[in-house]
Amino acid sequence: MTSAWLPTAPCTPRACVESTTAALRAVPRAVLRLTGVVLLLLAGLALSPLGARVPADVVRRWCRWIARAAGVRVRITGGPVPAGGLLLVANHISWLDVPLLAAVRPARMLAKTEVRHWPVAGGLAARGGTLFIDRDRLRALPDTVARVAGALRGGAAVAAFPEGSTWCGRAQGPFRRAVFQAALDAGVPVLPVRIAYRVDRGAASTAPAFVGDDTLLASVWRVATSRGLVAEVEVRPAIPAGRASDRRTLARAAQRHVTPPPSGPHAVLMA
């Protein structure tokens, strides 16, 4: 049973995700990559009690290293990132989207409660100030919006994926409006970020997608055994506070910014 608070996407691993059956020679490389990712996550978990005392630049670099350790190069392009209270929003394709957004600006994530139970990453998310939402409880929505608005008023950045569900990257879902109400209530700008995955400079890749009944382990293994994956992260122009009068208008404006053009711009290799 679905609702506006529990959106779903039509994407499934069988229909949308390209097969990346690993050759035997790719297994040692994949194991090394996964070992690197786990070590970085454990290092982050050890440093998490320091909280805001960890410099933002260190957090950004650490997030890029996670993607690089998994075998994914990162290209970040676009304009400046505002300081102070800020709502970052992006299209949602993969578990990799989380460190990619934090590589733009470290932020408190808005995530479903299931993430809390992920191995290693769940504990790191909880200690990092993630705002968890129980998507099975529609009545929890106003309280969640209020908590996000409170964090934004306090000068924090909050990152969210307004589609509410992952898509394979070949298509996108509509942005849900609720989280944009928090930005309106707090009077902070919204920063749209466009995320795409490609093979080197070629066609779009669905290998990093984490969709449908896919398991986290299967998605992570697909990334680790792939070759030449590139994550393209484009910081779009910020939507200033007061530019939109209601959450519907604000959600539509943000989605227009992350809808990919017919042919994307060339990017500069950052990591």
C-alpha positions in Angstrom: 0.0 0.0 0.0 1.4 3.4 -1.0 0.7 7.0 0.0 2.1 10.5 -0.7 4.4 9.9 2.2 5.6 6.5 0.9 6.4 7.1 -2.8 7.6 4.3 -5.1 9.4 4.2 -8.4 8.8 1.8 -11.3 12.5 1.0 -11.5 13.6 -2.5 -10.7 17.0 -4.2 -10.9 15.9 -6.6 -13.6 14.2 -4.0 -15.9 16.6 -1.0 -15.4 20.0 -2.0 -14.1 22.6 -3.1 -16.5 24.2 -6.5 -15.8 27.8 -6.3 -14.5 28.7 -10.0 -14.1 32.2 -9.9 -12.6 35.0 -11.8 -14.3 37.1 -13.8 -11.9 40.0 -11.4 -12.3 37.8 -8.5 -11.1 37.1 -10.1 -7.8 40.4 -9.3 -6.0 40.1 -5.6 -7.2 36.5 -5.5 -5.9 37.5 -6.9 -2.5 40.3 -4.3 -2.2 37.8 -1.6 -3.1 35.3 -2.8 -0.5 38.0 -3.1 2.1 38.9 0.5 1.5 35.3 1.7 1.8 34.8 -0.2 5.1 38.1 1.2 6.5 37.0 4.8 5.6 33.6 4.2 7.2 35.2 2.9 10.3 37.5 5.9 10.4 34.4 8.2 10.1 32.7 6.3 12.9 35.7 6.7 15.2 35.8 10.5 14.5 32.0 11.0 14.7 32.0 11.9 18.4 34.0 15.0 17.5 30.9 16.2 15.5 31.2 19.8 14.2 34.8 20.0 15.4 35.9 18.1 12.3 36.6 20.7 9.6 34.1 20.7 6.8 36.9 20.4 4.2 38.0 17.2 5.8 34.5 15.8 5.7 34.2 16.8 2.0 37.4 15.1 1.2 36.5 12.0 3.2 33.3 11.7 1.2 35.1 11.9 -2.1 37.5 9.3 -0.9 34.6 6.9 -0.1 33.4 7.1 -3.7 37.0 6.9 -5.0 37.7 3.8 -2.9 34.6 2.1 -4.4 36.2 2.7 -7.8 34.1 5.8 -8.8 35.7 9.0 -10.0 33.9 12.2 -8.9 33.4 15.4 -11.0 31.9 18.3 -9.2 31.0 21.4 -11.2 28.8 24.4 -10.7 28.6 27.6 -8.7 29.3 28.5 -5.1 27.6 26.8 -2.1 25.8 29.3 0.3 26.8 29.3 3.9 24.4 29.2 6.8 21.0 27.4 6.9 20.5 25.6 3.6 18.3 22.9 2.2 20.2 20.7 -0.4 18.0 18.6 -2.7 19.0 16.2 -5.4 17.7 13.5 -7.6 18.2 10.0 -6.1 19.8 7.1 -7.8 22.2 5.3 -5.5 23.6 4.9 -2.0 26.6 6.8 -3.4 24.4 9.9 -3.6 24.8 10.5 0.2 28.6 11.0 0.2 28.4 12.9 -3.1 26.0 15.4 -1.5 28.2 15.7 1.5 31.2 16.3 -0.8 29.3 19.4 -1.9 28.6 20.6 1.6 28.5 18.5 4.8 24.9 18.3 6.0 22.4 16.5 8.2 20.7 13.9 6.1 17.0 13.3 6.0 16.7 9.5 5.7 14.2 6.7 6.2 14.4 4.8 9.5 15.7 1.6 7.8 19.0 3.3 7.2 19.7 3.3 10.9 20.0 -0.5 10.7 22.5 -0.6 7.8 25.9 -2.2 8.9 28.5 0.4 9.8 26.9 3.1 7.7 23.8 3.1 9.9 25.7 3.9 13.0 27.7 6.5 11.2 24.5 8.1 10.0 23.0 8.2 13.5 26.1 9.8 15.0 26.3 12.3 12.2 23.0 13.9 13.1 20.8 12.2 10.5 17.1 13.2 10.8 15.3 9.8 10.5 11.7 9.6 9.2 9.2 6.8 9.8 7.6 6.6 6.4 4.9 4.2 7.6 3.4 6.9 9.9 1.8 9.7 7.9 1.0 11.5 11.1 4.8 11.9 11.7 5.1 14.2 8.7 4.4 17.6 10.4 6.8 16.8 13.2 9.5 15.8 10.7 9.0 19.1 8.8 9.2 21.0 12.1 12.5 19.3 13.1 14.0 20.0 9.7 12.9 23.6 9.9 14.5 23.9 13.4 17.8 22.6 12.1 17.7 25.0 9.2 17.0 28.0 11.5 19.9 26.9 13.6 22.2 27.5 10.6 22.6 23.8 9.6 22.6 22.4 6.1 20.0 19.6 5.6 20.2 17.3 2.6 17.2 15.5 1.2 16.1 13.5 -1.8 12.5 14.8 -2.5 11.7 12.0 -4.9 11.3 9.8 -1.8 12.5 6.8 -3.7 15.5 5.9 -5.9 15.3 5.8 -9.7 17.7 4.2 -12.1 19.0 7.5 -13.6 17.4 7.2 -17.0 14.2 8.8 -15.6 13.3 10.9 -12.5 10.3 11.0 -10.2 8.4 14.1 -9.1 9.7 16.1 -6.1 7.5 15.7 -3.1 6.6 19.0 -1.5 6.8 18.4 2.2 10.5 19.1 2.8 10.3 22.4 0.9 7.8 23.6 3.5 10.7 23.4 6.1 12.8 25.7 3.9 9.9 28.2 3.6 9.2 28.1 7.4 12.9 28.6 8.2 13.4 31.3 5.5 16.5 29.6 4.0 17.6 29.1 0.4 17.3 25.8 -1.5 20.4 24.4 -3.4 19.5 21.9 -6.1 22.2 19.4 -7.1 22.1 17.2 -10.2 23.6 13.7 -9.9 24.4 11.4 -12.8 26.6 8.3 -13.3 28.5 7.6 -16.5 31.2 5.3 -17.9 34.2 7.5 -18.3 32.9 10.3 -20.7 30.4 8.0 -22.4 26.8 6.9 -21.9 24.9 7.0 -18.7 25.4 4.0 -16.5 22.7 2.3 -14.3 25.2 0.1 -12.5 25.3 2.3 -9.3 21.5 2.3 -9.1 19.9 1.0 -5.9 16.3 0.4 -6.9 13.3 -1.8 -6.2 14.0 -5.0 -4.4 17.7 -4.6 -4.9 19.8 -5.3 -1.9 22.5 -2.9 -0.6 25.1 -5.7 -0.8 24.2 -6.4 -4.5 24.4 -2.7 -5.4 27.7 -2.2 -3.6 29.2 -5.3 -5.3 28.0 -4.0 -8.7 29.8 -0.7 -8.2 33.0 -2.4 -6.9 33.2 -4.8 -9.9 32.5 -2.1 -12.5 35.2 -0.3 -14.4 35.4 3.4 -15.4 32.5 4.7 -13.4 32.2 8.4 -13.0 29.9 10.4 -10.8 28.9 13.8 -12.2 27.7 16.2 -9.5 26.5 19.6 -10.8 25.7 22.3 -8.2 22.9 24.3 -9.7 22.0 27.9 -8.8 20.6 28.4 -5.4 16.9 29.4 -5.1 17.0 32.3 -2.6 14.6 32.5 0.4 11.5 34.3 -0.6 11.7 33.5 -4.3 8.8 31.1 -4.0 5.6 31.8 -2.1 4.5 28.2 -1.5 6.1 24.7 -1.3 4.5 23.5 -4.6 6.2 26.3 -6.6 9.5 25.8 -4.7 9.5 22.1 -5.4 8.8 22.6 -9.1 11.6 25.2 -9.4 14.1 22.9 -7.7 13.1 20.0 -9.9 13.6 22.1 -13.1 17.2 22.7 -11.9 18.0 19.0 -11.6 16.3 17.8 -14.8 19.1 16.9 -17.1 19.5 18.9 -20.3 19.7 17.1 -23.7 23.5 17.1 -23.5 25.3 17.9 -20.3 28.3 20.2 -20.0 31.8 19.0 -19.7 33.1 18.7 -16.2 36.4 19.0 -14.4 37.8 16.0 -12.7 37.9 16.6 -9.0 38.8 13.3 -7.5 
